[in-house]
Amino acid sequence: MGTLFAVFFMLEQNTFRFPTVFLIFITYFSGYLYTKYQKTKYFYRILVLNFFAGLISAILIIFNHNEIRLLKWFIIVVLGLLYNSFFLETYIRKIPFLKVFYVGLIWALMNCWLTLPEFDLPIFLISFFFITALVLPFDIRDMKSDLVQTFPKLIGIQNTKYLAYLLVFISCILSVFYLKSEFALSFFFTSIFTFVFIYFSENSNKDSYFSFWVESCSALPFLFLILFEKFYLY
């Protein structure tokens, strides 16, 4: 999902390249495995897998980009490790309220910094607000098991949804002003579906509702773009 979200902005900026797409996918997938299997018997196997994934990523960057892109990628990877690493005494996930914004930050950097020659502030803000909004339903899902203070535990489920609506709305408005028309329209339709999924987010929902339906919202901009182009709406 994160890869398709990045591809959406790469197409908008005319920077689409398959090696970059592969790099982003490897980075997201390695980070997912690292976070999910930290405290399991498979962790050391995951570390070995991630080591080779890191080598492949570095080779992709060296042969297709430059040392600046390698440095950007390395910084993002380190930020990902700081988010959730059991060997750290205090990692970002343990800090109250910071998790949702930190995830938004990392995804935004992937879209506005890693894939572009220069930092793009509008794309950063669009990505940051949208992804932060998508993380809030996961806090609703985990509010009974989270050991740290989160927005649903502090302000309640309904107010957390209002906050998520606001963040999606801001992201949508920014897309209208800063993205090309077809990309802004795709993001507009994505926002509508995202509002719906946020509305129906409840602590009693199955985990698949969040891990599939809510998370799939980040892929919708790309999917709507392809759909519109297929039916020659532009």
matplotlib code that plots the C-alpha trace (Angstrom):
import matplotlib.pyplot as plt

x = [0.0, 2.8, 4.5, 1.4, 1.0, 4.5, 4.0, 1.0, 3.2, 6.0, 3.6, 2.4, 6.0, 7.1, 9.8, 8.5, 11.3, 11.0, 14.2, 12.9, 9.5, 11.4, 13.5, 10.4, 8.7, 11.8, 12.1, 8.4, 8.3, 11.5, 10.3, 6.9, 8.6, 11.1, 8.2, 5.9, 8.3, 10.5, 9.5, 9.1, 11.3, 11.6, 13.3, 16.9, 15.8, 14.1, 17.3, 19.2, 16.6, 16.6, 20.4, 20.2, 17.3, 19.5, 22.3, 19.9, 18.5, 22.0, 22.9, 19.7, 20.5, 24.2, 23.6, 20.4, 20.8, 23.6, 25.1, 22.6, 19.8, 21.6, 22.0, 18.3, 17.4, 19.7, 18.2, 14.6, 15.7, 17.2, 14.0, 12.1, 14.3, 13.7, 10.0, 9.8, 13.0, 12.8, 16.6, 16.0, 15.0, 12.5, 11.4, 8.9, 6.0, 6.2, 5.9, 2.3, 0.5, 3.7, 3.2, 0.5, 2.6, 5.8, 4.3, 3.0, 6.4, 8.2, 5.6, 5.7, 9.5, 9.3, 7.0, 8.5, 12.2, 13.4, 11.9, 12.5, 15.7, 14.6, 12.3, 8.7, 6.7, 3.2, 3.6, 5.1, 2.0, -0.5, 1.1, 1.7, -1.8, -3.4, -1.3, -1.6, -5.4, -5.2, -3.2, -5.8, -8.3, -5.6, -5.4, -9.1, -8.5, -5.8, -7.2, -7.8, -4.4, -2.2, 0.0, 0.6, -1.8, -3.4, -6.0, -9.0, -8.1, -7.8, -10.5, -12.7, -13.5, -15.8, -13.5, -10.6, -12.7, -13.4, -9.6, -9.1, -11.8, -10.0, -6.6, -8.1, -9.9, -6.7, -4.9, -7.6, -7.7, -3.9, -4.1, -6.6, -4.2, -0.9, -1.5, -2.4, -6.1, -6.4, -4.3, -6.3, -9.6, -8.2, -7.3, -10.7, -12.5, -10.0, -10.9, -14.6, -13.9, -11.5, -14.2, -16.4, -13.8, -13.0, -16.7, -17.2, -14.0, -14.9, -12.9, -15.2, -14.3, -12.3, -8.5, -9.0, -11.1, -8.1, -5.2, -7.0, -9.8, -8.4, -4.8, -6.0, -7.0, -3.3, -3.5, -6.7, -5.2, -3.2, -6.1, -8.5, -6.0, -5.6, -9.4, -10.0, -7.4, -8.7, -12.2, -10.7, -12.1, -9.3]
y = [0.0, 2.4, 1.6, 2.4, 5.6, 6.6, 5.7, 8.0, 11.0, 9.8, 9.8, 13.3, 14.5, 12.5, 10.7, 7.2, 4.6, 0.8, 0.6, 3.3, 1.4, -1.8, 0.1, 1.5, -1.9, -3.6, -0.9, -1.0, -4.8, -5.2, -2.6, -4.5, -7.8, -6.3, -4.7, -7.7, -10.5, -8.7, -10.9, -14.2, -17.2, -16.0, -12.7, -13.7, -15.1, -11.8, -9.9, -12.0, -11.4, -7.6, -7.6, -8.9, -6.6, -3.7, -4.8, -5.0, -1.6, -0.1, -1.7, -0.4, 3.1, 3.0, 1.8, 3.9, 7.0, 8.7, 8.9, 11.6, 9.2, 6.6, 9.0, 9.8, 6.1, 5.4, 8.3, 7.0, 3.4, 4.7, 6.7, 3.4, 1.6, 4.3, 3.8, 0.3, -1.6, -3.7, -3.2, 0.5, 1.6, 4.0, 3.9, 6.1, 3.7, 4.0, 7.8, 9.0, 10.6, 10.6, 7.4, 8.6, 11.7, 9.7, 7.2, 10.0, 11.6, 8.5, 7.8, 11.5, 11.5, 8.5, 10.4, 13.9, 13.4, 9.9, 9.8, 13.4, 15.4, 18.0, 18.1, 18.9, 20.6, 20.2, 16.5, 16.2, 17.9, 16.0, 12.7, 13.6, 14.6, 11.8, 9.0, 10.4, 10.3, 6.6, 5.7, 7.0, 4.2, 1.7, 3.5, 3.0, -0.7, -1.0, 1.3, -1.5, -3.1, 0.0, 0.6, 4.3, 7.2, 7.5, 9.9, 7.5, 6.9, 10.6, 12.2, 9.2, 7.4, 9.9, 12.9, 10.8, 10.3, 14.0, 14.6, 12.0, 13.7, 17.1, 15.7, 14.0, 17.2, 19.3, 16.8, 16.9, 20.7, 20.8, 18.3, 20.5, 23.5, 21.7, 18.5, 18.3, 18.1, 14.4, 13.6, 16.0, 14.4, 10.9, 12.2, 13.7, 10.4, 8.7, 11.2, 10.3, 6.5, 7.3, 9.2, 6.2, 3.8, 6.1, 6.5, 2.7, 2.3, 0.7, -1.1, -4.1, -4.5, -7.4, -6.8, -7.3, -4.2, -2.1, -4.1, -4.4, -1.9, 1.1, 0.5, 0.1, 3.8, 4.7, 2.7, 4.3, 7.5, 5.3, 3.0, 5.8, 7.4, 4.2, 3.8, 7.3, 7.0, 3.7, 5.1, 8.2, 10.7, 13.2]
z = [0.0, 0.8, -2.5, -4.5, -2.5, -3.4, -7.1, -7.2, -6.3, -8.6, -11.5, -10.6, -10.5, -13.6, -11.6, -12.0, -12.3, -11.7, -9.7, -7.3, -7.0, -6.2, -3.6, -1.9, -1.8, -0.3, 2.3, 3.4, 3.3, 5.3, 7.9, 8.2, 8.8, 11.3, 13.3, 13.2, 14.1, 16.6, 19.6, 17.8, 17.1, 13.5, 14.4, 13.6, 10.3, 9.6, 10.5, 7.9, 5.3, 6.1, 5.8, 2.3, 1.5, 2.7, 0.4, -2.6, -1.8, -1.6, -4.9, -6.5, -5.3, -6.3, -9.8, -10.5, -8.4, -6.5, -3.0, -1.9, -2.5, -0.5, 2.4, 2.2, 2.3, 5.2, 7.3, 6.6, 7.6, 10.9, 11.6, 11.0, 13.5, 16.1, 15.8, 17.2, 18.2, 21.4, 22.2, 22.7, 26.2, 24.9, 21.3, 19.5, 19.8, 23.6, 23.6, 24.1, 21.1, 19.0, 17.1, 14.7, 13.7, 13.4, 11.0, 8.9, 8.9, 7.6, 4.9, 3.9, 3.6, 1.3, -1.0, -0.9, -0.3, -1.2, -4.7, -5.6, -6.3, -3.7, -0.7, -1.8, 1.0, -0.6, -1.1, 2.4, 3.9, 1.8, 2.7, 6.4, 7.2, 5.2, 6.7, 10.2, 9.8, 8.7, 11.8, 14.2, 13.4, 14.4, 17.8, 18.1, 17.4, 20.0, 22.6, 25.1, 24.7, 24.3, 27.3, 26.4, 26.2, 22.8, 21.3, 21.6, 25.3, 26.0, 23.9, 23.1, 19.9, 18.3, 18.8, 17.4, 14.3, 14.1, 14.3, 11.5, 9.3, 9.8, 8.8, 5.7, 4.8, 5.1, 2.9, 0.3, 0.1, -0.3, -3.1, -4.9, -4.8, -5.4, -7.5, -11.2, -11.8, -12.5, -9.4, -7.3, -8.4, -7.6, -4.1, -3.7, -4.3, -2.1, 0.7, 0.4, 0.8, 3.7, 5.5, 5.2, 6.6, 9.4, 10.2, 10.6, 12.7, 16.0, 18.7, 18.1, 14.4, 13.3, 12.8, 9.0, 8.8, 9.8, 8.3, 5.0, 4.4, 6.3, 5.2, 1.5, 1.5, 0.9, -2.4, -3.5, -5.1, -7.5, -8.2, -8.9, -11.2, -13.2, -13.3, -14.6, -17.2, -18.4, -19.0, -20.7, -18.2, -19.0]

ax = plt.figure().add_subplot(projection="3d")
ax.plot(x, y, z, "-o")
ax.set_aspect("equal")
plt.show()
